[in-house]
């Protein structure tokens, strides 16, 4: 079980009255390098519980940075804050990685089994395991939301995502839905360039222009 997320979940019982949310956004370039953004937030019952949560390390910038520091990752941004308007605690971390496979070497991702391998001619196969999180103590797992968004710089061939937005695939689960674990699986044909080809932006611009002209004419009529 992932210690970081396990502690994050058990804290619900001790300090929370609402839900906890974990969102992970990733960009994977054709060479396997990429960017990762993690954002998690939770409700808290009383202001007195905030120092305790910070002491555990879940909302302490130095502790968070230490969790993701390695020779193959560069932590570019870390923030931990309290929002008194809705009584929530937030933690955000951004990092760059040299190859997605190397993320499995981080203790926080020790059970995630990140893998990017060659598939059929010109294709790549990406897989990632989402380990189960055993909570016990009568915790309502439906109040725990975990989401993985991955931007693949290429054309998607096959996938098992719960949602798809162009090259961005999304997997979203509650604890009961994760069960004994889930496996993310995607086959894609990488773009030749590290970044999205300019023709995609040009085509998008043309489409938007056509839509604007159409709406303008319709309104004029």
Secondary structure, 3 states (H helix, E strand, C coil): CCHHHHHHHHHHHHHCCCCEEEEEEEEECCCCCEEEEEEEEEECCCCHHHHHHHHHCCCCHHHHHHHHCECCEEEEEEEEEEECCCCEEEEEEEEEECCHHHHHHCHHHCCCCCEEEECCCCCEEEEEEECCCCCCCCCCHHHEEEEEEEEECEEEEEECCCEEECCEEEEEEEHHHHCCCEEEEEEEEECCCCCCCHHHHHHHHHHHHHHHHHHHHHHHC
